[in-house]
Amino acid sequence: MNENSSQHLGTSTPPTERVGTLGIVNYGAGNIFSLTAALERQGISYAMINSPEEFDGFDRYIIPGVGHAGAAMQKLKESGMVEKIRATTKPVLGICVGMQLLTSHSEEGNADLLGIAPLKTCHFSENLKLKIPHMGWNRVSSELDNELFKGITNGSYFYYVHSYFIEFNPTFTIASTEYGIKYSAALKKDNFYGVQFHPEKSGEAGEQLLRNFASIN
């Protein structure tokens, strides 16, 4: 499937009925098939946002992302949706590179990002003597009570694929993972949430997290 297509999938709603649905920011840097399949399994309505003009007709947003953070940020700028994202007061969930985009800066490409949360995205040090990328299942530990992990057992396993991580910060980190070092598995800043793992590939726990996000006001 062409990720840039304006086609609405599964339980997605047509353009004239978008208000009240979840919008997926479709900027060409996200592998959205697994995400949309997971949303459909949960009966969560969604539609693609392909331009700034379409942005305001939704009550919450997901920013997907895979690959290079600097390149993803450039594509997001080219989409024209950067200021819309920064200005929204509605719930936003960044997934994987989408989470990294919420930070101020990434070592990947020495790139300035959205700057929603004053955190840095860093590369796993070769001194850790661990296989990079970090790929597979790992335990996620809750750090702060929050709506995103409601009903999910502390210490549940989620699926990761990444070479860069967001530094741990007790103010913004709502869940952590350890892979050589302790880092942010999930963050929250006001109405913005981010998860480094892939909830759409994380079984029951991941699907619960997507349901939780769909119900956040």
Sequence and secondary structure as in RCSB ss.txt:
>XXXX:A:sequence
MNENSSQHLGTSTPPTERVGTLGIVNYGAGNIFSLTAALERQGISYAMINSPEEFDGFDRYIIPGVGHAGAAMQK
LKESGMVEKIRATTKPVLGICVGMQLLTSHSEEGNADLLGIAPLKTCHFSENLKLKIPHMGWNRVSSELDNELFK
GITNGSYFYYVHSYFIEFNPTFTIASTEYGIKYSAALKKDNFYGVQFHPEKSGEAGEQLLRNFASIN
>XXXX:A:secstr
  TT     TT   GGG TTSEEEE SS    HHHHHHHHHTT  EEEE SGGGGGG SEEEE   S HHHHHHH
HHHHT HHHHHH  S EEEETHHHHTTSSEETTTTEE   SSS EEEE  GGG   SSEEEEEE EE S  GGGT
T  TT EEEEEESEEEE  TTTEEEEEESSSEEEEEEEETTEEEESS GGGSHHHHHHHHHHHHH  
